[in-house]
Amino acid sequence: MTEWTVIKTKGEYEPWWFFEDWEETVLDRFCFEEKEEAFRKYQILAEELIQNYPHHALKKQVLFAAWNEEEIEYCEDCEDDIQTFHGLILLADGVVYAPQPEEKNIWFSEIAAFETKLAD
């Protein structure tokens, strides 16, 4: 049985950069046995980020980042301001999930359409 996980992150880089310390950015992990439950949770969290943050980026349909340019933190090590990113990751058995075309149309089309609209 596949274990589905939706991960919510907050850190100084987008969620598709799986740097050595990426798990330190994890705010919440939501685990599911049913794929549809995980998709539904991902969709709800993505919609919240879209509503609360003006900037968004999407990779591989399930790696989503949102940010507000005013939400920055000063980094003493690099002596500069660092952007804060809020992210979502969808995993299947610990690996970034690659949605099937029909899943993209049903579960992820709103997020992809929003990103397409932003690019126009």
N, C-alpha and C positions, 0 to 999 in steps of 0.2 A: 504494500500500500504506500502510495506517495504521501510524503509530508509536505504540506503547503505552508509557506511562511510569508507574511507581509511584514516588512521591516520599515519602521519610521526612523529617520535620522535627522540630526542637526549638527552641522560642522562647517569647517572652513573650505570644503570642496564638495562638488556634486557627488551623488551616490554611485556613479559608475566608475569612480576612481577608487578601486579597492586597494588602497595603500595598506601597508603593514598594520597600521593602527586604526583601520576603518571601523572596527567594531566598537571603538571608544565613542563613536558618533551615534550609536544606536540609542534611541529614546524608548522605543517600544518594539516588541516582537509579538506578532499575532500568529498563532499556529492553528492549522485546520487540517482535518482529514479529508474534507470535501473541497474539490477545486472551485466549485461555484461560490462557496462561502468565502474563500480567499479572494476570488475575483471581486465579489461584492464589497468586501472590506477595503480592498485596494481602491476601488472606484469611489467609495465614500470618502476615504482619506484624500484622494487626488482632488476631488471636488472641493473639499475644505481648503486645500492648499491653493487651488485656483482662485477661490473667492477671497482668500486672505493675503495673497502675495501677488503683486502686479507682473512679476517676471517669471517665466517658466521655460524649461527645456526638457526634452524627452529623448531617451536613447533606448533602442531595442524594445520599444513599446511598453516596457515595464520598469524602466529606471527613470524616475521622474524627479526633477528638481524645481524648487520654487524659492524666490527670494525677493527682498525689498532692498534696494540699493542703500537705504539709510540704516539698515541693520548690519552694523560692522563692529568688530572688536579689535582693539589694539593688540598687536603681537609684539611682545618685548624682544623676543629672539630675532625677529626680522625687522624690527623697528619700523613697522608700517601697519596701516589699517587692513584688516582682512574681512572680506565679505562672508556673511553667514548664510548657508544654504540649508533648506529643509528638503528632505528627500524621502522617496519611497522606493522600495526594492521588492520585487516578487520573486520568490525562490520556490523551486520544486526539488525536494530532497537536497537542499543546500546549494543548488546551482541556479543561476539566473534563468528564469523560465523564458522560453521562446514561444509566444502564442501562435497557434495555428491560424490560418487565414480566417476561418469562420469565427474563431474566438476574438480575433481583432475586430471584426465587424460587429459582434454582439456586445462584448465587454469593454473594449478599448477604443471604440470609434469616436466617442465624445472627446476623449483626451487627445487623440490624434487629430481630430477636426479642429479642436481649439488651437493646437500647435500649428496646423496648416494655416489657420486664419491669422495667427501671429506673424507667420513668415511672409504673408502677402503684403 
